[in-house]
Amino acid sequence: MPARRPVRAVRAARGDRGQVAVEFVGMVPLILLLVAAVWECVLIGYAFSLAGNAADEAARVGAVHGGDACTAAARRHVGDAWNMDVDCGEAGHVYKATVKLKLPVLFPGLDIDTPITGVGGSSNEKEKE
């Protein structure tokens, strides 16, 4: 006669059915929230990088060509989806450009009113007449 499993072992094995599905359903929202938080951090870092680069490029162009060229250079280095303000002007012997991007929420274009600022400066290269 074959050996029989004890009755308790059979009942205990049946009690765990569906446990993986329940854990999966419980963890999916947490995982998605974590992914969204990491994405937001990456997007904020990218916005700081864009603002700084646009300000540097705008200051270089503005030091040679002036205000309108400065603003155009900043806009050329940042996509249209980003809400951006550019301020260019001379500060002594330095031409200064400030680029402000609004803090994006999950993607550029959907933003809140918290500014991310990049500042750049370049030595004035205009010839005095």
DOMARTOR-618367 format. One record per atom (N, C-alpha, C): residue number from 1; residue in three letters; atom name; x, y, z. Coordinates in pm, whole numbers, always signed. Atoms other than C-alpha are relative to their C-alpha. Example, Ala and Ser with C-alpha at 12.3 -4.5 7.8 and 13.67 -1.06 7.14 Angstrom:
<pts>
[pt 1,'ALA','N',[+89,-119,+0]] [pt 1,'ALA','CA',[+1230,-450,+780]] [pt 1,'ALA','C',[+90,+120,+0]] [pt 2,'SER','N',[-82,-119,-6]] [pt 2,'SER','CA',[+1367,-106,+714]] [pt 2,'SER','C',[-77,+109,+73]] 
</pts>
This chain:
<pts>
[pt 1,'MET','N',[+84,-116,+0]] [pt 1,'MET','CA',[+0,+0,+0]] [pt 1,'MET','C',[+90,+124,+0]] [pt 2,'PRO','N',[-84,-120,+5]] [pt 2,'PRO','CA',[+144,+346,-95]] [pt 2,'PRO','C',[-18,+85,+125]] [pt 3,'ALA','N',[+4,-87,-119]] [pt 3,'ALA','CA',[+227,+592,+179]] [pt 3,'ALA','C',[-92,+118,-27]] [pt 4,'ARG','N',[+94,-110,+14]] [pt 4,'ARG','CA',[-38,+854,+236]] [pt 4,'ARG','C',[+54,+123,+72]] [pt 5,'ARG','N',[-41,-125,-65]] [pt 5,'ARG','CA',[+31,+1217,+315]] [pt 5,'ARG','C',[-95,+28,+114]] [pt 6,'PRO','N',[+90,-36,-110]] [pt 6,'PRO','CA',[-103,+1342,+642]] [pt 6,'PRO','C',[-104,+102,-46]] [pt 7,'VAL','N',[+110,-87,+37]] [pt 7,'VAL','CA',[-432,+1532,+618]] [pt 7,'VAL','C',[+38,+147,+23]] [pt 8,'ARG','N',[-38,-137,-29]] [pt 8,'ARG','CA',[-283,+1846,+773]] [pt 8,'ARG','C',[+85,+61,-111]] [pt 9,'ALA','N',[-87,-49,+106]] [pt 9,'ALA','CA',[-18,+1883,+500]] [pt 9,'ALA','C',[-80,+37,-123]] [pt 10,'VAL','N',[+83,-26,+117]] [pt 10,'VAL','CA',[-282,+1870,+228]] [pt 10,'VAL','C',[-78,+131,+21]] [pt 11,'ARG','N',[+77,-121,-27]] [pt 11,'ARG','CA',[-495,+2141,+392]] [pt 11,'ARG','C',[+89,+124,+1]] [pt 12,'ALA','N',[-92,-114,-5]] [pt 12,'ALA','CA',[-194,+2369,+452]] [pt 12,'ALA','C',[+43,+40,-140]] [pt 13,'ALA','N',[-43,-30,+136]] [pt 13,'ALA','CA',[-87,+2345,+87]] [pt 13,'ALA','C',[-109,+75,-75]] [pt 14,'ARG','N',[+110,-66,+68]] [pt 14,'ARG','CA',[-433,+2455,-32]] [pt 14,'ARG','C',[-24,+142,+53]] [pt 15,'GLY','N',[+25,-130,-61]] [pt 15,'GLY','CA',[-440,+2759,+202]] [pt 15,'GLY','C',[+79,+113,-65]] [pt 16,'ASP','N',[-83,-103,+62]] [pt 16,'ASP','CA',[-171,+2946,+1]] [pt 16,'ASP','C',[-35,+27,-146]] [pt 17,'ARG','N',[+36,-21,+140]] [pt 17,'ARG','CA',[-346,+2933,-335]] [pt 17,'ARG','C',[-41,+144,-23]] [pt 18,'GLY','N',[+34,-137,+34]] [pt 18,'GLY','CA',[-369,+3277,-498]] [pt 18,'GLY','C',[+81,+105,+75]] [pt 19,'GLN','N',[-77,-96,-79]] [pt 19,'GLN','CA',[-121,+3436,-259]] [pt 19,'GLN','C',[+88,+88,-89]] [pt 20,'VAL','N',[-85,-77,+90]] [pt 20,'VAL','CA',[+112,+3545,-542]] [pt 20,'VAL','C',[-83,+106,-73]] [pt 21,'ALA','N',[+87,-97,+68]] [pt 21,'ALA','CA',[-178,+3713,-723]] [pt 21,'ALA','C',[-37,+115,+93]] [pt 22,'VAL','N',[+36,-104,-95]] [pt 22,'VAL','CA',[-279,+3902,-411]] [pt 22,'VAL','C',[+120,+92,+26]] [pt 23,'GLU','N',[-121,-81,-21]] [pt 23,'GLU','CA',[+79,+4018,-348]] [pt 23,'GLU','C',[+30,+86,-122]] [pt 24,'PHE','N',[-24,-75,+123]] [pt 24,'PHE','CA',[+114,+4123,-712]] [pt 24,'PHE','C',[-94,+120,-10]] [pt 25,'VAL','N',[+99,-108,+6]] [pt 25,'VAL','CA',[-205,+4330,-703]] [pt 25,'VAL','C',[+31,+106,+105]] [pt 26,'GLY','N',[-34,-96,-104]] [pt 26,'GLY','CA',[-92,+4492,-380]] [pt 26,'GLY','C',[+126,+79,-28]] [pt 27,'MET','N',[-129,-65,+24]] [pt 27,'MET','CA',[+258,+4577,-502]] [pt 27,'MET','C',[+3,+85,-126]] [pt 28,'VAL','N',[-2,-75,+127]] [pt 28,'VAL','CA',[+179,+4710,-852]] [pt 28,'VAL','C',[-17,+150,+21]] [pt 29,'PRO','N',[+10,-146,-19]] [pt 29,'PRO','CA',[+56,+5054,-732]] [pt 29,'PRO','C',[+125,+59,+65]] [pt 30,'LEU','N',[-122,-50,-63]] [pt 30,'LEU','CA',[+364,+5092,-512]] [pt 30,'LEU','C',[+115,+7,-99]] [pt 31,'ILE','N',[-107,+1,+102]] [pt 31,'ILE','CA',[+596,+4999,-797]] [pt 31,'ILE','C',[-22,+114,-99]] [pt 32,'LEU','N',[+29,-108,+94]] [pt 32,'LEU','CA',[+421,+5242,-1033]] [pt 32,'LEU','C',[+27,+137,+63]] [pt 33,'LEU','N',[-28,-125,-71]] [pt 33,'LEU','CA',[+444,+5519,-773]] [pt 33,'LEU','C',[+150,+25,+9]] [pt 34,'LEU','N',[-146,-12,-7]] [pt 34,'LEU','CA',[+816,+5452,-731]] [pt 34,'LEU','C',[+58,+36,-137]] [pt 35,'VAL','N',[-47,-32,+135]] [pt 35,'VAL','CA',[+872,+5458,-1108]] [pt 35,'VAL','C',[-33,+145,-35]] [pt 36,'ALA','N',[+37,-140,+26]] [pt 36,'ALA','CA',[+683,+5791,-1133]] [pt 36,'ALA','C',[+89,+95,+78]] [pt 37,'ALA','N',[-88,-85,-80]] [pt 37,'ALA','CA',[+893,+5938,-851]] [pt 37,'ALA','C',[+141,+7,-58]] [pt 38,'VAL','N',[-134,+1,+63]] [pt 38,'VAL','CA',[+1219,+5831,-1016]] [pt 38,'VAL','C',[-2,+78,-130]] [pt 39,'TRP','N',[+11,-74,+126]] [pt 39,'TRP','CA',[+1099,+5968,-1351]] [pt 39,'TRP','C',[-3,+150,+26]] [pt 40,'GLU','N',[+8,-143,-34]] [pt 40,'GLU','CA',[+1014,+6302,-1187]] [pt 40,'GLU','C',[+138,+53,+38]] [pt 41,'CYS','N',[-136,-42,-37]] [pt 41,'CYS','CA',[+1365,+6320,-1038]] [pt 41,'CYS','C',[+89,+14,-123]] [pt 42,'VAL','N',[-77,-8,+124]] [pt 42,'VAL','CA',[+1520,+6249,-1378]] [pt 42,'VAL','C',[-41,+124,-79]] [pt 43,'LEU','N',[+50,-116,+74]] [pt 43,'LEU','CA',[+1301,+6516,-1538]] [pt 43,'LEU','C',[+46,+131,+63]] [pt 44,'ILE','N',[-48,-121,-68]] [pt 44,'ILE','CA',[+1398,+6775,-1276]] [pt 44,'ILE','C',[+148,+20,-28]] [pt 45,'GLY','N',[-143,-10,+32]] [pt 45,'GLY','CA',[+1767,+6699,-1330]] [pt 45,'GLY','C',[+22,+45,-144]] [pt 46,'TYR','N',[-11,-39,+140]] [pt 46,'TYR','CA',[+1721,+6730,-1705]] [pt 46,'TYR','C',[-36,+147,-19]] [pt 47,'ALA','N',[+41,-141,+8]] [pt 47,'ALA','CA',[+1543,+7065,-1659]] [pt 47,'ALA','C',[+113,+91,+48]] [pt 48,'PHE','N',[-114,-80,-47]] [pt 48,'PHE','CA',[+1838,+7199,-1455]] [pt 48,'PHE','C',[+111,+2,-105]] [pt 49,'SER','N',[-103,+7,+104]] [pt 49,'SER','CA',[+2076,+7081,-1727]] [pt 49,'SER','C',[-37,+86,-121]] [pt 50,'LEU','N',[+46,-82,+113]] [pt 50,'LEU','CA',[+1867,+7242,-2003]] [pt 50,'LEU','C',[+10,+149,+31]] [pt 51,'ALA','N',[-1,-141,-37]] [pt 51,'ALA','CA',[+1835,+7572,-1816]] [pt 51,'ALA','C',[+143,+53,+4]] [pt 52,'GLY','N',[-139,-43,-8]] [pt 52,'GLY','CA',[+2208,+7593,-1747]] [pt 52,'GLY','C',[+66,+11,-136]] [pt 53,'ASN','N',[-58,-2,+134]] [pt 53,'ASN','CA',[+2309,+7506,-2102]] [pt 53,'ASN','C',[-57,+114,-83]] [pt 54,'ALA','N',[+62,-108,+77]] [pt 54,'ALA','CA',[+2059,+7747,-2255]] [pt 54,'ALA','C',[+51,+137,+46]] [pt 55,'ALA','N',[-51,-127,-51]] [pt 55,'ALA','CA',[+2180,+8028,-2027]] [pt 55,'ALA','C',[+144,+24,-46]] [pt 56,'ASP','N',[-139,-14,+47]] [pt 56,'ASP','CA',[+2545,+7963,-2117]] [pt 56,'ASP','C',[+6,+37,-148]] [pt 57,'GLU','N',[+0,-27,+144]] [pt 57,'GLU','CA',[+2474,+7957,-2490]] [pt 57,'GLU','C',[-56,+139,-29]] [pt 58,'ALA','N',[+59,-132,+21]] [pt 58,'ALA','CA',[+2254,+8266,-2469]] [pt 58,'ALA','C',[+97,+111,+39]] [pt 59,'ALA','N',[-97,-102,-42]] [pt 59,'ALA','CA',[+2521,+8460,-2279]] [pt 59,'ALA','C',[+113,+14,-101]] [pt 60,'ARG','N',[-107,-6,+101]] [pt 60,'ARG','CA',[+2786,+8369,-2537]] [pt 60,'ARG','C',[-46,+78,-123]] [pt 61,'VAL','N',[+52,-68,+119]] [pt 61,'VAL','CA',[+2568,+8484,-2827]] [pt 61,'VAL','C',[-31,+146,+33]] [pt 62,'GLY','N',[+34,-136,-39]] [pt 62,'GLY','CA',[+2447,+8791,-2638]] [pt 62,'GLY','C',[+122,+89,+18]] [pt 63,'ALA','N',[-122,-78,-17]] [pt 63,'ALA','CA',[+2803,+8901,-2561]] [pt 63,'ALA','C',[+51,+54,-132]] [pt 64,'VAL','N',[-46,-44,+133]] [pt 64,'VAL','CA',[+2866,+8933,-2934]] [pt 64,'VAL','C',[-107,+79,-73]] [pt 65,'HIS','N',[+104,-57,+85]] [pt 65,'HIS','CA',[+2530,+9021,-3089]] [pt 65,'HIS','C',[-107,+80,+72]] [pt 66,'GLY','N',[+100,-80,-72]] [pt 66,'GLY','CA',[+2311,+9170,-2815]] [pt 66,'GLY','C',[-124,-77,+42]] [pt 67,'GLY','N',[+115,+55,-69]] [pt 67,'GLY','CA',[+1971,+9114,-2655]] [pt 67,'GLY','C',[-91,-94,-76]] [pt 68,'ASP','N',[+92,+87,+74]] [pt 68,'ASP','CA',[+1743,+8973,-2926]] [pt 68,'ASP','C',[+66,-131,-40]] [pt 69,'ALA','N',[-73,+122,+35]] [pt 69,'ALA','CA',[+2008,+8725,-3036]] [pt 69,'ALA','C',[+17,-89,+122]] [pt 70,'CYS','N',[-13,+76,-125]] [pt 70,'CYS','CA',[+2052,+8622,-2673]] [pt 70,'CYS','C',[-126,-81,+26]] [pt 71,'THR','N',[+128,+68,-24]] [pt 71,'THR','CA',[+1684,+8537,-2633]] [pt 71,'THR','C',[-22,-110,-102]] [pt 72,'ALA','N',[+17,+100,+105]] [pt 72,'ALA','CA',[+1676,+8355,-2967]] [pt 72,'ALA','C',[+91,-121,+23]] [pt 73,'ALA','N',[-93,+111,-26]] [pt 73,'ALA','CA',[+1982,+8147,-2872]] [pt 73,'ALA','C',[-51,-88,+114]] [pt 74,'ALA','N',[+54,+79,-111]] [pt 74,'ALA','CA',[+1822,+8041,-2544]] [pt 74,'ALA','C',[-117,-84,-47]] [pt 75,'ARG','N',[+117,+74,+49]] [pt 75,'ARG','CA',[+1500,+7940,-2720]] [pt 75,'ARG','C',[+40,-111,-97]] [pt 76,'ARG','N',[-48,+101,+94]] [pt 76,'ARG','CA',[+1698,+7747,-2981]] [pt 76,'ARG','C',[+48,-125,+74]] [pt 77,'HIS','N',[-57,+113,-75]] [pt 77,'HIS','CA',[+1850,+7524,-2709]] [pt 77,'HIS','C',[-99,-67,+93]] [pt 78,'VAL','N',[+104,+61,-84]] [pt 78,'VAL','CA',[+1524,+7447,-2526]] [pt 78,'VAL','C',[-122,-22,-88]] [pt 79,'GLY','N',[+116,+33,+83]] [pt 79,'GLY','CA',[+1226,+7276,-2687]] [pt 79,'GLY','C',[-121,+86,+30]] [pt 80,'ASP','N',[+120,-82,-13]] [pt 80,'ASP','CA',[+890,+7445,-2737]] [pt 80,'ASP','C',[-93,-47,+111]] [pt 81,'ALA','N',[+89,+53,-103]] [pt 81,'ALA','CA',[+720,+7219,-2481]] [pt 81,'ALA','C',[+30,+58,+138]] [pt 82,'TRP','N',[-39,-55,-130]] [pt 82,'TRP','CA',[+909,+7384,-2196]] [pt 82,'TRP','C',[-46,+145,+10]] [pt 83,'ASN','N',[+37,-139,-25]] [pt 83,'ASN','CA',[+764,+7703,-2050]] [pt 83,'ASN','C',[+123,+72,+54]] [pt 84,'MET','N',[-129,-60,-29]] [pt 84,'MET','CA',[+1062,+7935,-2042]] [pt 84,'MET','C',[-8,+152,+0]] [pt 85,'ASP','N',[-19,-145,-2]] [pt 85,'ASP','CA',[+1147,+8294,-1948]] [pt 85,'ASP','C',[+149,+26,-12]] [pt 86,'VAL','N',[-141,-33,+21]] [pt 86,'VAL','CA',[+1473,+8451,-2065]] [pt 86,'VAL','C',[+21,+147,+35]] [pt 87,'ASP','N',[-36,-137,-35]] [pt 87,'ASP','CA',[+1637,+8762,-1921]] [pt 87,'ASP','C',[+147,+18,-37]] [pt 88,'CYS','N',[-137,-25,+44]] [pt 88,'CYS','CA',[+1948,+8898,-2093]] [pt 88,'CYS','C',[+37,+145,+27]] [pt 89,'GLY','N',[-44,-136,-20]] [pt 89,'GLY','CA',[+2154,+9202,-2015]] [pt 89,'GLY','C',[+144,+7,+47]] [pt 90,'GLU','N',[-139,-21,-42]] [pt 90,'GLU','CA',[+2490,+9351,-1932]] [pt 90,'GLU','C',[+6,+24,+150]] [pt 91,'ALA','N',[-28,-22,-142]] [pt 91,'ALA','CA',[+2628,+9343,-1579]] [pt 91,'ALA','C',[+148,+34,+10]] [pt 92,'GLY','N',[-140,-42,+3]] [pt 92,'GLY','CA',[+2946,+9546,-1591]] [pt 92,'GLY','C',[+66,-43,-131]] [pt 93,'HIS','N',[-72,+49,+119]] [pt 93,'HIS','CA',[+3194,+9383,-1830]] [pt 93,'HIS','C',[-45,-140,-41]] [pt 94,'VAL','N',[+49,+136,+26]] [pt 94,'VAL','CA',[+2996,+9059,-1833]] [pt 94,'VAL','C',[-141,+10,-57]] [pt 95,'TYR','N',[+135,+10,+53]] [pt 95,'TYR','CA',[+2693,+8980,-2045]] [pt 95,'TYR','C',[-64,-121,+69]] [pt 96,'LYS','N',[+61,+102,-84]] [pt 96,'LYS','CA',[+2455,+8779,-1827]] [pt 96,'LYS','C',[-134,-43,-59]] [pt 97,'ALA','N',[+128,+56,+45]] [pt 97,'ALA','CA',[+2168,+8550,-1929]] [pt 97,'ALA','C',[-56,-89,+110]] [pt 98,'THR','N',[+69,+82,-99]] [pt 98,'THR','CA',[+1915,+8398,-1692]] [pt 98,'THR','C',[-117,-69,-69]] [pt 99,'VAL','N',[+107,+79,+60]] [pt 99,'VAL','CA',[+1686,+8119,-1811]] [pt 99,'VAL','C',[-77,-67,+113]] [pt 100,'LYS','N',[+85,+63,-101]] [pt 100,'LYS','CA',[+1391,+8009,-1597]] [pt 100,'LYS','C',[-97,-94,-70]] [pt 101,'LEU','N',[+96,+100,+47]] [pt 101,'LEU','CA',[+1202,+7690,-1673]] [pt 101,'LEU','C',[-94,-31,+115]] [pt 102,'LYS','N',[+94,+39,-105]] [pt 102,'LYS','CA',[+888,+7594,-1485]] [pt 102,'LYS','C',[+15,-149,+27]] [pt 103,'LEU','N',[-19,+139,-43]] [pt 103,'LEU','CA',[+914,+7269,-1289]] [pt 103,'LEU','C',[-104,-90,-65]] [pt 104,'PRO','N',[+95,+88,+67]] [pt 104,'PRO','CA',[+758,+6994,-1503]] [pt 104,'PRO','C',[-52,-109,+95]] [pt 105,'VAL','N',[+59,+110,-75]] [pt 105,'VAL','CA',[+526,+6730,-1359]] [pt 105,'VAL','C',[-27,-113,-98]] [pt 106,'LEU','N',[+5,+121,+82]] [pt 106,'LEU','CA',[+574,+6394,-1535]] [pt 106,'LEU','C',[+37,+19,-147]] [pt 107,'PHE','N',[-49,-26,+135]] [pt 107,'PHE','CA',[+635,+6555,-1875]] [pt 107,'PHE','C',[+2,+152,-22]] [pt 108,'PRO','N',[-6,-144,+27]] [pt 108,'PRO','CA',[+730,+6899,-2015]] [pt 108,'PRO','C',[-134,+49,-55]] [pt 109,'GLY','N',[+128,-56,+42]] [pt 109,'GLY','CA',[+428,+7120,-2069]] [pt 109,'GLY','C',[-102,-3,+113]] [pt 110,'LEU','N',[+83,+8,-120]] [pt 110,'LEU','CA',[+246,+7005,-1755]] [pt 110,'LEU','C',[+91,+42,+115]] [pt 111,'ASP','N',[-96,-51,-98]] [pt 111,'ASP','CA',[+414,+7219,-1494]] [pt 111,'ASP','C',[-70,+74,+112]] [pt 112,'ILE','N',[+46,-82,-111]] [pt 112,'ILE','CA',[+377,+7405,-1168]] [pt 112,'ILE','C',[+87,+126,+1]] [pt 113,'ASP','N',[-68,-130,+4]] [pt 113,'ASP','CA',[+494,+7759,-1093]] [pt 113,'ASP','C',[+130,+6,+79]] [pt 114,'THR','N',[-129,+0,-68]] [pt 114,'THR','CA',[+819,+7656,-928]] [pt 114,'THR','C',[+109,+13,-107]] [pt 115,'PRO','N',[-100,-20,+106]] [pt 115,'PRO','CA',[+1107,+7795,-1137]] [pt 115,'PRO','C',[+128,-81,+23]] [pt 116,'ILE','N',[-134,+59,+3]] [pt 116,'ILE','CA',[+1425,+7611,-1226]] [pt 116,'ILE','C',[+85,+100,-77]] [pt 117,'THR','N',[-75,-111,+57]] [pt 117,'THR','CA',[+1689,+7873,-1297]] [pt 117,'THR','C',[+140,-43,-41]] [pt 118,'GLY','N',[-137,+15,+48]] [pt 118,'GLY','CA',[+2004,+7861,-1504]] [pt 118,'GLY','C',[+57,+137,-30]] [pt 119,'VAL','N',[-63,-131,+19]] [pt 119,'VAL','CA',[+2245,+8154,-1509]] [pt 119,'VAL','C',[+133,-21,-72]] [pt 120,'GLY','N',[-126,+6,+74]] [pt 120,'GLY','CA',[+2526,+8208,-1758]] [pt 120,'GLY','C',[+55,+138,-23]] [pt 121,'GLY','N',[-64,-128,+25]] [pt 121,'GLY','CA',[+2774,+8482,-1820]] [pt 121,'GLY','C',[+116,-15,-96]] [pt 122,'SER','N',[-110,+0,+95]] [pt 122,'SER','CA',[+3025,+8573,-2086]] [pt 122,'SER','C',[+57,+141,-8]] [pt 123,'SER','N',[-65,-130,+9]] [pt 123,'SER','CA',[+3275,+8853,-2122]] [pt 123,'SER','C',[-51,+75,-123]] [pt 124,'ASN','N',[+48,-81,+111]] [pt 124,'ASN','CA',[+3145,+9138,-2339]] [pt 124,'ASN','C',[+104,+7,-110]] [pt 125,'GLU','N',[-92,-2,+114]] [pt 125,'GLU','CA',[+3298,+9121,-2685]] [pt 125,'GLU','C',[-41,+103,-104]] [pt 126,'LYS','N',[+40,-103,+93]] [pt 126,'LYS','CA',[+3121,+9413,-2850]] [pt 126,'LYS','C',[+109,+105,-6]] [pt 127,'GLU','N',[-98,-108,+16]] [pt 127,'GLU','CA',[+3349,+9674,-2993]] [pt 127,'GLU','C',[-68,+132,+28]] [pt 128,'LYS','N',[+54,-132,-30]] [pt 128,'LYS','CA',[+3290,+10022,-2857]] [pt 128,'LYS','C',[+26,+92,-116]] [pt 129,'GLU','N',[-17,-91,+116]] [pt 129,'GLU','CA',[+3232,+10281,-3124]] [pt 129,'GLU','C',[+37,+137,+44]] 
</pts>
